[in-house]
């Protein structure tokens, strides 16, 4: 049987078509498989993202729970808030101390001012030509008394502070009365007796003429 030229050509074309068809199928499978792999990868990625989101939510809730238990305020530091309160207390304490210092300073200023005026008045008498000898002598004695009182007041105040009190103010009259103010929230009987004893030893005062009280 002879095979013609046309038959050979047809055979070659048929074989070519078969080969092309096979290649197309193979390529399609590869493409489909690749897309499937990508889909699987996307699915896995989606799963990873989902798990990450879930873990983030769980972690967030867990951290929130821990912060709540620990008393941590994420909106503002609890330590800072505490510091604000302590600072407020410190400021109040410092303010009270400043007021006390001002009070005692003013008391001393008023006392010393009055003392200076009295001395000046007696000094004028000693210089008055119309004043008799007795009057001038009494004026001199008054000046000496005031000077001695001023010295005792300053010394007693210093000794009281040395005993640990924040401050003290002593006002001794020419009649032998003494008012002693102590910068302290309170005073017990032992402290009052200690203060009175200092005053008696450093002046001509009697115990019954000494009046001690605290100024908070």
Buried (B, 14 or more C-beta within 10 A) or exposed (E): EEEEEEEEEEEEEEEEEEEEEEEEEEEEEEEEEEEEEEEEEEEEEEEEEEEEEEEEEEEEEEEEEEEEEEEEEEEEEEEEEEEEEEEEEEEEEEEEEEEBEEBBEEBBEEBEEEBEEBBEEBBEBBEEEEBEEEEBEBBBEBBEBBEEBBEBBBBBBEBBBEEEBBBBBBBBEEEEBBBBBBBBEEBEEEBBEBBBEBBBEBBEBEEEBBEBEBBE
